[in-house]
């Protein structure tokens, strides 16, 4: 029985090793790449790129990546403006100062 399992494993491993990776398209996208592509496409109103980026990762992963991007953007703007992240976030959303 184990010999049979081993032979199957060897066939799978050989198939993986012989596949040629020819470029970026063969590499899976990570959630941060998907989030960056998705947000930039949304800003530009490019529906085709929005759909493409949405398919790179699960909806949950995309949501996490977009959230992480938003957090990092607010922190970067806050440092640049020498303001608190709360002030910057409220200003970006058009909310009155707290």
Secondary structure, 3 states (H helix, E strand, C coil): CHHHHHHHHHHHHHHHHHCCCCCHHHCCCCHHHHHHHHHHHHHHCCHHHHHHHHCCCCHHHHHHHHHHHHHHHHHHHHHHHCCCHHHHHHHHCCCCCC
